[in-house]
Each structure stands twice: as C-alpha cells, then as structure tokens.
Amino acid sequence: MKFERIYNIKKREPDYYIILIDGLWPRGIKKELVDLWMKEIAPSDELRKWYSHRDQRCQEFRERYIQELGKKGDLINKLIDISRSKNIILAYASKDDCNNATVLEEYIRDLYGPEYLQ
C-alpha cells in the first residue's frame, strides 16, 4: 500500500489497484484512472470545510480526523483486506503536506504497523 498524489499518476498502473480517498472528485481526472472511489473514508464535509487547508489548523485537523477514522474501522479493514491481495495506491489530490492522506497513512501505520505501507 502506498500513497500518491492523483495528479502524479499519468496513466493506469497495471500492477496497482488505485483507490481515490478524497471526498470530492479531483478536477481533470478521468474516472478510468481510478479503480475504486472510497469517498466515505475521507474527512467529513464539516471537517474539510472547517480545515480549508489552513496551516494553523493542521494539528487540530489531524486530531479530529483521527477521531473520525476511529469510527470507520470497516473501511480501514476493507483497505487492509484489498492490500492483502493487490498492490494498492491510495490516491489523493491535495498538494499540502497536511492532508487526509498523511493522517490516514499515520493512522494505518499506528494501527497495523509499517509492513502495510511501502
């Protein structure tokens, strides 16, 4: 399982199953590029709008999103299950260092260990 910005994926990766983990579809990205859109694992609309990529809110965003992820165990387990049979890329759109993908990566590492992350 690896994380990559969707705009850095130029074409279908035949060896990877690409899962978009954002709540909003990224502009200019064709649906054929993504195998699964798991928008339910993204931060809630309320949290996303509150954060609005303001650097000073990063730590609180991280804490709030971790709380939300704690209630999404079935989705986390689904990601882990898929990663057992496929090489997956968890794709996201944000160019900021503090985003849902970095928090999700930290959450999975803390919960399952680094062996699930490449």
TIRONU-414067 format. One record per residue (C-alpha): residue number from 0; z, x, y. Coordinates in steps of 0.001 Angstrom, whole numbers, m for minus. Each point is the difference from the previous one (the first is absolute). Layout:
# residues N
[NUM,[Z,X,Y]]
...
This chain:
# residues 118
[0,[0,0,0]]
[1,[m970,1405,3331]]
[2,[m111,m1293,3553]]
[3,[m3049,350,2198]]
[4,[m1218,m1421,3281]]
[5,[m2736,m2563,m751]]
[6,[m2258,1454,2679]]
[7,[3,3339,m1859]]
[8,[m1421,m1634,m3134]]
[9,[m3740,97,563]]
[10,[m1181,m1453,m3317]]
[11,[1296,m1479,m3221]]
[12,[2038,2520,m1914]]
[13,[m1088,m508,m3633]]
[14,[3153,1619,m1387]]
[15,[2357,m2027,2190]]
[16,[1099,m3606,373]]
[17,[362,m625,3738]]
[18,[2742,m2359,1170]]
[19,[217,m965,3667]]
[20,[3672,m390,973]]
[21,[m423,m1352,3547]]
[22,[632,m3562,1067]]
[23,[m3136,m94,2153]]
[24,[m3461,966,m1167]]
[25,[m1116,3202,1805]]
[26,[m2948,m331,2351]]
[27,[m3332,1255,m1259]]
[28,[1084,403,m3635]]
[29,[m2186,m1684,m2621]]
[30,[1779,m2001,m2660]]
[31,[m1957,1860,m2709]]
[32,[1983,3158,799]]
[33,[3299,m1548,m1138]]
[34,[904,m1117,m3526]]
[35,[3119,m1955,955]]
[36,[1442,m1168,3308]]
[37,[3772,m168,m419]]
[38,[805,m1399,3436]]
[39,[3289,m1475,m1238]]
[40,[1535,3479,m255]]
[41,[m649,714,3697]]
[42,[2711,m519,2627]]
[43,[499,m3591,1082]]
[44,[m2028,m1175,2987]]
[45,[3237,m228,1977]]
[46,[914,3633,m743]]
[47,[m3552,1265,580]]
[48,[m206,m1701,3396]]
[49,[3481,1162,1010]]
[50,[m725,3622,m910]]
[51,[m3459,95,1605]]
[52,[m169,3759,m796]]
[53,[2523,937,2671]]
[54,[1384,3421,m845]]
[55,[3481,m839,1253]]
[56,[207,m2832,m2564]]
[57,[m1040,2098,m3015]]
[58,[3439,462,m1565]]
[59,[923,m3665,339]]
[60,[m3433,m1031,m1327]]
[61,[582,2241,m3001]]
[62,[3430,m1529,m678]]
[63,[m1245,m3580,393]]
[64,[m3048,571,m2185]]
[65,[2138,1581,m2726]]
[66,[2118,m3161,57]]
[67,[m3160,m2070,m404]]
[68,[m1209,2208,m2844]]
[69,[3313,m589,m1756]]
[70,[m1067,m3643,m341]]
[71,[m3472,888,m1306]]
[72,[960,1568,m3306]]
[73,[m2649,m1934,m1903]]
[74,[m2719,1499,2204]]
[75,[1427,3518,m302]]
[76,[115,m434,m3784]]
[77,[m3622,m1183,52]]
[78,[m1020,3212,1816]]
[79,[1895,2099,m2514]]
[80,[m1554,m1892,m2919]]
[81,[m3513,484,1386]]
[82,[711,3712,565]]
[83,[859,404,m3686]]
[84,[m3551,m872,m1048]]
[85,[m2071,1007,3056]]
[86,[m99,2631,2693]]
[87,[693,m1979,3140]]
[88,[m422,582,3701]]
[89,[2258,m2059,2228]]
[90,[m2134,m392,3104]]
[91,[1217,m789,3508]]
[92,[m1581,m112,3463]]
[93,[2613,1426,2374]]
[94,[m584,3392,1557]]
[95,[3649,290,1082]]
[96,[2416,2181,m1962]]
[97,[2513,m2839,m171]]
[98,[m1624,m2890,m1856]]
[99,[418,m2307,m2968]]
[100,[m1639,2482,m2382]]
[101,[2397,2852,819]]
[102,[2979,m2319,m481]]
[103,[m1398,m1411,m3253]]
[104,[m670,3519,m1290]]
[105,[3594,1001,772]]
[106,[1297,m3197,m1611]]
[107,[m1948,563,m3238]]
[108,[1040,3657,m123]]
[109,[3678,m925,429]]
[110,[m176,m2833,m2525]]
[111,[m2203,1483,m2729]]
[112,[m150,3721,700]]
[113,[m2772,2265,1236]]
[114,[m1914,m80,m3303]]
[115,[m1683,m3254,1097]]
[116,[m1379,1645,3121]]
[117,[m2724,2643,104]]
